[in-house]
């Protein structure tokens, strides 16, 4: 019987897995990815809120159910699996393992003591699959759990530091996972300064009207091709008197091998196709959004916080458009990353211009045009080198599955790491800078005024890009090797729960109000049931559905925690929103 291993990245925006043949030098057999995270909400804070509201058992159940779906889609004989290695942030790993997580939700010692919370050690360890309730693998298979450094900085952040090799180099360097949870680490004179900011899902293409994760059909890059020479923007604020540059947008679309191919060329003001490309666009991912911001600013299509077109929208192929609300969401995400960088520099006592090397990890960090990312402030302006390194979390899990010694090496790095962690949620520096970022992105504060405030606060200054840094792409795709059987995309990862609410008058107000179309209506013999797709739900902090119910009979928590007993036989099903 063959010996198989599974590497699983429990990311904040979705899960990614490899099946690995341990008898064939760790050869990758197949890959499966989800298009969303199975828990309600768009970020790790939403996932925490869900677990606090419904309980650990329920959150664990949802996580493991999704992990089982990933394993099923790897197309292997599960009876031959002897090892599973996971990687992710401490919240994701805790919910997956089913261990105490409330110490990650509350910072105060008195609060934790009042709840009787004893924080687990979260060290490197190995358990049997039978100890992970609900995990559909052989009972005696090993489940390998990597260590966390502390609180917000977990195995995924540790993985990106190890996989990039930055800890072994004599340089001032910063590494950032450009994802929903945006972990980052600054290395300066032997000390690692770490932080994590809930950048929001816009960098992953979510909460963008026509947004899409990095999947086949997603617009991953955009170039503006001007009829004349493109103007330089820099710190100059585009005004209402500045007319857009005449030209067209050329989009690049991910194919089924996750490689960028030419898409249509369009007029950004109308969407009229000027030249037909090789692939049809299904949506725009976070890297495409960043590219559009960079090119839109240079082409004067964007004057923050407005879009400088007749209908205040930028039109892309196949009816896809970019709105001012999308601009706002992207700006908040980019702003939180730049605020994090400035905060870490302040903690280290250096300027942004002192950073020599930037490492970009994650799907967004792989597919984005690094120079365009630098244009919009996601990378310090004066770095000399930019490395794009792919999905380091999945790479770490893959290495551990192939050789468990990597786990103990990882533990040794975590134990020896001389580090200084900054809780951005408690940082006055981060607060001040992020307010400036919000003023810039949402109110149009000129950057020269932004600079004056940084100087007033005694904080590291922004710089303009003066020289073009060297860009080194260590991988072409965030998952370089998809395996012999290739990639399987799981579009439907969400559990569904249904409740027949007493007094429901079938007004559908809750359904209409849901911003993510997570609810639909089923009319049954015994009444009407509201059904929810957990993966589409915006989380327990939203509750727009609950507030919209005129009869006040709708209870979101009751719906989220509904039992699994079958509903009465359906009379008919009304179409899913």
C-alpha positions in Angstrom: 0.0 0.0 0.0 1.3 3.5 -0.9 2.0 6.1 1.7 0.4 9.4 1.1 0.7 12.8 2.8 -1.5 15.9 2.7 -0.4 19.5 3.1 -3.1 21.9 4.0 -3.0 25.7 4.2 -5.8 27.0 6.4 -5.9 30.5 5.0 -8.1 33.3 6.1 -9.7 33.6 2.6 -9.7 29.9 1.8 -8.1 26.5 2.1 -5.5 25.0 -0.2 -4.2 21.5 -0.2 -1.7 19.1 -1.8 -1.7 15.3 -2.0 1.8 14.0 -1.8 3.3 10.6 -2.6 5.7 9.9 0.2 7.0 6.8 -1.6 8.0 8.9 -4.6 10.3 11.5 -3.1 7.5 13.6 -2.0 6.0 14.0 -5.5 2.9 16.2 -5.6 -0.1 14.2 -6.9 -2.9 16.8 -6.9 -4.0 20.2 -5.6 -7.4 21.4 -4.4 -8.4 24.9 -3.4 -11.5 26.6 -2.1 -12.9 29.9 -3.4 -13.9 31.0 0.1 -13.4 30.4 3.8 -16.1 28.1 5.2 -16.8 30.3 8.3 -19.0 33.3 8.0 -17.2 36.6 7.6 -14.6 38.3 5.4 -11.6 38.3 7.9 -10.1 36.6 10.9 -11.9 38.9 13.3 -15.3 37.8 11.8 -14.2 34.2 12.3 -13.4 34.9 15.9 -16.8 36.6 16.5 -18.5 33.6 14.9 -16.7 31.1 17.2 -17.4 33.3 20.3 -21.1 33.5 19.4 -21.9 29.9 18.4 -19.2 28.1 20.4 -16.0 26.3 19.7 -17.7 23.0 18.9 -19.7 24.5 16.0 -16.8 26.5 14.6 -14.6 23.4 14.7 -17.3 21.4 13.0 -17.4 23.8 10.1 -13.7 24.0 9.7 -13.2 20.2 9.7 -16.1 19.7 7.3 -14.4 22.1 4.8 -11.0 20.3 5.3 -12.7 17.0 4.5 -14.0 18.5 1.3 -10.5 19.6 0.3 -9.2 16.1 1.0 -12.0 14.5 -1.0 -11.2 16.7 -4.0 -7.6 15.7 -4.0 -8.8 12.5 -5.7 -6.7 10.0 -3.7 -7.4 6.9 -1.7 -7.7 8.4 1.8 -7.0 5.0 3.4 -3.4 5.4 2.3 -2.9 8.8 4.1 -0.4 8.5 6.9 0.4 12.2 7.5 -1.4 15.5 7.4 0.4 18.8 8.0 -1.5 22.0 8.5 -0.3 25.6 8.5 -2.2 28.9 9.2 -2.6 31.6 11.8 -3.2 30.7 15.5 -7.0 31.3 15.2 -7.4 29.0 12.2 -5.3 26.3 13.7 -7.0 26.5 17.1 -10.5 26.2 15.6 -9.4 23.3 13.3 -7.8 21.4 16.2 -10.8 22.3 18.5 -8.7 23.8 21.3 -9.2 26.9 23.4 -9.1 30.1 21.3 -10.6 32.8 23.5 -7.1 33.9 24.6 -6.7 35.1 21.0 -10.0 37.1 21.2 -9.4 38.9 24.5 -6.1 40.7 25.5 -6.9 41.6 29.1 -5.7 39.1 31.8 -8.6 40.0 34.0 -11.1 39.2 31.3 -9.5 35.9 30.6 -9.4 35.0 34.3 -13.1 35.9 34.7 -13.9 33.5 31.8 -11.6 30.7 33.3 -9.5 30.8 30.1 -6.1 29.0 30.3 -4.2 29.7 27.1 -2.8 26.6 25.4 0.9 26.6 24.7 0.5 26.3 20.9 3.9 24.6 20.5 4.8 22.2 17.7 3.1 18.9 18.2 1.7 15.8 16.5 -1.7 14.2 17.3 -3.5 11.3 15.7 -6.3 12.0 13.3 -8.8 10.4 15.7 -8.2 13.2 18.1 -9.5 15.8 15.6 -13.2 15.2 15.9 -14.9 14.7 12.5 -11.7 14.5 10.5 -12.2 11.9 7.8 -8.8 10.2 7.7 -7.4 7.0 9.0 -7.5 7.1 12.8 -3.8 6.4 13.2 -2.7 9.0 10.7 -0.5 11.7 12.1 -1.8 15.3 12.2 1.2 17.7 12.4 0.5 21.1 14.1 3.3 23.7 13.7 4.1 26.2 16.4 3.1 29.8 16.9 5.5 32.6 18.0 2.9 34.4 20.0 -0.7 35.6 19.8 -1.2 37.0 16.3 2.0 35.7 14.8 1.5 32.0 14.1 2.8 29.3 11.9 1.9 31.1 8.7 4.0 34.1 9.6 6.8 31.9 10.8 6.6 30.0 7.5 7.0 33.2 5.4 10.1 34.2 7.4 11.6 30.7 7.0 10.7 30.1 3.4 12.0 33.5 2.2 15.4 33.0 4.0 15.2 36.5 5.4 16.3 35.4 8.8 19.6 34.2 7.4 20.5 37.4 5.6 22.3 40.5 6.8 19.9 43.1 5.5 17.1 45.4 6.6 14.1 43.6 5.1 10.4 43.4 5.4 8.1 40.5 4.5 4.3 40.9 4.1 1.6 38.3 3.4 -0.7 40.3 1.2 -3.9 38.7 2.3 -6.9 39.3 4.4 -4.9 39.0 7.7 -1.7 40.8 6.3 1.0 39.4 8.6 4.3 41.3 8.3 7.8 41.1 9.8 10.6 43.6 9.8 14.2 42.4 10.4 16.6 45.0 11.7 20.0 44.3 13.4 19.0 40.8 14.5 15.6 41.6 15.9 12.3 40.7 14.2 9.5 43.2 14.6 6.2 41.6 13.8 2.6 42.7 13.4 -0.7 41.7 11.8 -3.5 43.9 10.4 -6.9 42.9 9.3 -6.4 44.4 5.9 -9.8 43.2 4.7 -10.6 40.9 1.8 -10.2 43.5 -1.0 -6.6 42.3 -1.6 -8.1 38.9 -2.3 -10.7 40.3 -4.6 -13.5 40.1 -2.1 -15.9 42.9 -1.1 -15.3 44.2 -4.6 -18.5 44.3 -6.6 -17.1 42.1 -9.4 -14.3 40.7 -7.3 -12.9 37.2 -7.5 -10.2 35.2 -5.8 -7.1 34.3 -7.8 -8.9 31.7 -9.9 -9.2 30.9 -13.6 -11.1 33.7 -15.3 -9.9 36.4 -12.9 -8.4 39.6 -14.2 -5.0 39.5 -12.5 -3.2 42.5 -14.1 -4.1 45.6 -16.1 -2.1 47.9 -18.3 -3.2 51.3 -19.5 -1.9 52.0 -23.0 -2.0 55.7 -23.7 -2.1 57.3 -27.1 0.5 59.7 -25.9 3.1 59.5 -23.1 1.7 58.7 -19.6 2.1 61.5 -17.1 3.9 61.0 -13.8 1.8 61.3 -10.7 4.0 60.9 -7.6 2.7 63.0 -4.7 0.8 65.2 -7.0 -2.9 65.2 -6.4 -5.1 64.8 -9.5 -7.7 67.5 -9.6 -11.1 67.9 -11.3 -9.4 70.0 -14.0 -7.1 67.2 -15.0 -8.8 65.3 -17.8 -8.2 61.5 -18.2 -5.5 60.5 -20.6 -6.7 59.1 -23.9 -6.1 55.4 -24.2 -7.4 51.9 -23.4 -7.1 49.2 -20.8 -5.4 45.9 -21.6 -6.3 43.2 -19.1 -4.5 39.9 -18.3 -6.6 36.9 -17.2 -5.6 33.7 -15.3 -6.0 30.5 -17.3 -6.7 27.0 -15.9 -3.0 26.6 -15.2 -3.1 29.9 -13.2 -1.0 31.7 -15.7 -1.8 35.2 -17.0 -3.1 35.3 -20.6 -4.1 38.3 -22.7 -7.7 39.4 -22.3 -9.7 42.1 -24.2 -8.7 45.6 -24.7 -11.4 48.1 -23.7 -12.3 51.7 -23.5 -12.4 52.4 -19.7 -15.2 55.0 -20.0 -17.6 52.7 -21.9 -16.3 49.2 -21.8 -16.4 49.0 -25.6 -14.1 46.2 -26.8 -11.3 47.5 -29.0 -9.4 44.2 -29.4 -10.5 40.7 -28.5 -8.1 38.7 -26.3 -7.5 35.0 -25.7 -9.7 34.6 -22.6 -13.0 35.9 -21.3 -13.0 37.6 -17.9 -15.2 36.3 -15.0 -14.2 39.0 -12.5 -11.3 40.9 -11.1 -9.0 39.6 -8.3 -7.0 41.7 -5.8 -3.9 42.0 -7.9 -6.0 43.3 -10.8 -7.5 45.9 -8.4 -4.0 47.0 -7.4 -3.0 47.3 -11.0 -6.1 49.2 -11.9 -5.4 51.7 -9.1 -1.8 52.2 -10.3 -2.7 52.6 -13.9 -5.9 54.6 -13.1 -4.0 57.1 -11.1 -1.4 57.6 -13.8 -4.0 57.9 -16.5 -6.1 60.3 -14.4 -9.0 57.9 -14.4 -8.9 58.1 -10.6 -8.6 61.2 -8.5 -8.9 59.8 -5.0 -11.6 59.3 -3.7 -13.4 59.7 -7.0 -13.4 58.0 -10.3 -12.8 60.5 -13.1 -15.2 59.1 -15.8 -18.7 60.3 -16.8 -20.5 57.6 -14.8 -17.9 57.4 -12.0 -17.1 53.8 -13.0 -14.2 52.2 -14.8 -15.4 49.7 -17.3 -13.6 46.4 -17.9 -14.3 43.5 -20.3 -17.5 41.4 -20.1 -19.6 43.9 -18.2 -17.1 44.0 -15.2 -16.8 47.4 -13.7 -14.9 49.1 -10.9 -16.8 51.5 -8.7 -16.0 54.3 -6.2 -17.1 51.9 -3.4 -14.6 49.4 -4.7 -12.0 52.2 -4.6 -12.9 52.8 -1.0 -12.6 49.1 0.0 -9.2 48.8 -1.8 -7.9 52.0 -0.3 -8.8 50.8 3.3 -6.9 47.5 2.7 -3.8 49.2 1.1 -3.9 51.9 3.9 -3.8 49.3 6.6 -0.7 47.6 5.1 1.1 50.9 4.7 0.2 51.9 8.3 1.6 48.6 9.5 4.9 49.2 7.6 5.2 52.7 9.1 4.4 51.3 12.6 7.0 48.6 12.5 9.6 51.1 11.3 8.7 53.3 14.2 9.1 50.4 16.6 12.5 49.6 15.2 13.6 53.3 15.2 14.3 53.4 11.5 12.9 55.2 8.4 11.0 53.6 5.6 13.9 54.4 3.3 16.2 52.2 5.4 14.4 49.1 4.2 16.6 47.5 1.5 14.5 44.4 0.6 10.8 43.6 0.5 9.4 40.1 0.3 5.8 39.5 -1.0 4.0 36.3 -0.1 0.6 34.9 -0.7 -1.5 34.7 -3.8 -1.8 38.5 -4.1 1.9 38.9 -3.4 2.7 36.5 -6.3 0.4 37.6 -9.1 0.6 41.4 -8.5 2.9 43.5 -10.6 5.3 44.5 -7.8 6.1 47.9 -9.3 2.4 48.7 -9.5 2.0 47.6 -5.9 4.8 50.0 -5.0 3.1 52.8 -7.0 0.1 52.6 -4.6 2.1 52.4 -1.4 2.0 48.7 -0.6 5.8 48.4 -0.8 8.3 51.0 0.7 9.4 53.4 -2.1 13.2 53.1 -1.7 13.7 49.3 -1.6 16.4 47.9 -3.9 15.0 44.4 -4.3 11.5 42.9 -4.3 11.1 39.1 -4.0 7.8 37.5 -4.9 7.8 34.1 -3.2 4.3 32.5 -3.5 2.2 30.7 -0.9 4.8 30.1 1.9 2.2 28.6 4.2 1.4 25.8 1.9 5.1 25.4 1.0 5.9 25.0 4.7 3.1 22.4 5.2 4.5 20.6 2.1 8.0 20.5 3.5 6.8 19.2 6.9 4.8 16.4 5.3 7.8 15.3 3.2 10.1 15.4 6.2 8.8 15.9 9.8 12.3 17.2 10.8 11.2 20.5 9.3 8.6 20.7 12.1 11.3 20.6 14.8 13.5 23.0 12.8 10.5 25.4 12.8 10.1 25.0 16.5 13.8 25.8 17.1 13.4 29.0 15.0 10.3 29.9 16.9 12.0 29.3 20.3 15.2 31.2 19.3 13.5 34.1 17.5 14.5 37.4 19.0 11.4 39.3 18.3 9.3 42.3 19.2 5.6 42.0 18.5 3.4 45.0 18.0 -0.3 44.7 18.6 -1.6 47.1 16.0 -5.0 47.2 17.7 -3.3 48.7 20.8 -0.7 50.9 19.0 -1.2 54.6 19.0 1.2 54.9 16.1 -0.9 52.6 14.0 -4.0 54.4 15.0 -2.6 57.8 13.9 -1.3 56.5 10.6 -4.4 54.6 9.7 -6.5 57.7 10.3 -4.2 59.5 7.9 -4.7 56.7 5.4 -8.5 56.8 5.8 -8.3 60.6 5.3 -6.3 60.1 2.1 -8.4 57.2 0.6 -11.8 58.3 1.7 -11.6 62.1 1.9 -8.9 62.9 -0.7 -6.3 64.3 1.7 -3.3 65.5 -0.4 -0.2 63.5 0.3 1.8 66.6 1.1 -0.6 67.2 4.0 -0.3 63.6 5.0 3.5 64.1 5.1 3.1 67.2 7.3 1.2 65.1 9.9 3.8 62.4 9.9 6.4 65.0 10.6 4.3 66.5 13.3 3.9 63.1 15.0 7.6 62.3 14.6 6.9 59.3 12.4 8.8 57.8 9.4 8.1 59.8 6.3 6.8 58.6 3.0 9.0 58.9 -0.1 8.4 59.0 -3.8 9.8 56.2 -5.9 13.0 57.4 -7.5 14.7 54.3 -8.8 13.3 51.1 -10.2 14.0 48.2 -7.8 15.1 44.7 -9.0 12.1 42.4 -9.0 12.8 38.7 -8.5 9.9 36.3 -9.0 11.0 33.0 -7.3 7.8 31.4 -8.5 5.5 32.0 -11.5 2.4 30.9 -9.5 1.5 31.1 -5.9 1.3 27.3 -6.0 4.2 26.4 -8.3 3.4 22.7 -8.7 -0.2 21.6 -9.1 0.7 17.9 -9.3 0.2 15.1 -11.8 -3.6 15.3 -11.6 -3.7 19.1 -11.6 -5.9 21.5 -9.8 -9.5 21.1 -8.5 -11.4 24.2 -7.5 -14.1 23.9 -4.9 -16.6 26.6 -5.5 -19.2 25.5 -3.0 -17.5 25.2 0.4 -20.3 26.4 2.6 -22.5 24.4 5.0 -26.2 25.1 4.7 -28.6 25.5 7.7 -32.3 25.9 7.5 -35.0 27.1 10.0 -38.7 27.5 9.8 -39.1 30.7 11.9 -42.4 31.1 13.8 -44.4 34.0 12.4 -42.4 34.3 9.2 -44.7 35.9 6.6 -42.4 35.2 3.6 -41.8 38.8 2.9 -38.2 38.1 1.8 -36.9 41.3 3.4 -34.1 39.4 5.1 -33.1 37.9 1.8 -33.2 41.2 -0.1 -31.1 42.9 2.6 -28.3 40.3 2.7 -25.2 42.0 1.0 -23.6 38.7 0.0 -26.7 36.8 -1.2 -26.2 34.1 1.5 -29.9 33.6 2.2 -32.7 31.9 0.2 -36.2 30.8 0.8 -37.7 27.4 0.8 -41.5 27.0 0.9 -42.4 23.7 2.6 -45.5 21.7 3.5 -45.1 22.7 7.2 -44.2 26.3 6.5 -41.4 28.4 5.1 -37.7 27.8 5.8 -34.9 30.3 5.5 -31.7 28.7 4.4 -28.2 30.2 4.8 -25.0 29.3 3.1 -22.5 29.9 5.9 -19.5 30.6 3.6 -21.3 33.5 1.9 -22.5 35.1 5.1 -20.8 38.3 6.1 -20.6 37.2 9.8 -22.3 37.8 13.1 -21.2 41.4 13.1 -23.3 42.2 10.1 -26.9 41.1 11.0 -28.5 43.2 8.3 -30.8 40.3 7.7 -31.9 40.3 11.3 -32.6 44.0 11.4 -34.6 43.9 8.2 -37.1 41.4 9.6 -40.3 43.4 10.1 -41.8 40.6 12.2 -38.7 40.4 14.4 -38.9 36.6 14.2 -35.6 36.1 12.4 -32.7 34.9 14.6 -29.3 34.7 12.9 -27.7 32.6 15.7 -30.6 30.1 15.6 -30.1 29.8 11.9 -26.3 29.4 12.2 -26.6 26.7 14.9 -29.5 24.8 13.4 -29.4 21.1 13.7 -28.7 18.7 10.9 -32.1 17.0 10.9 -33.7 16.8 7.5 -36.4 19.4 6.6 -39.9 18.3 5.6 -40.3 17.5 2.0 -40.2 20.5 -0.2 -43.2 21.8 -2.1 -41.0 24.1 -4.2 -37.8 25.9 -3.9 -37.5 29.6 -4.8 -34.4 30.6 -6.7 -31.2 31.2 -4.8 -30.3 34.8 -4.7 
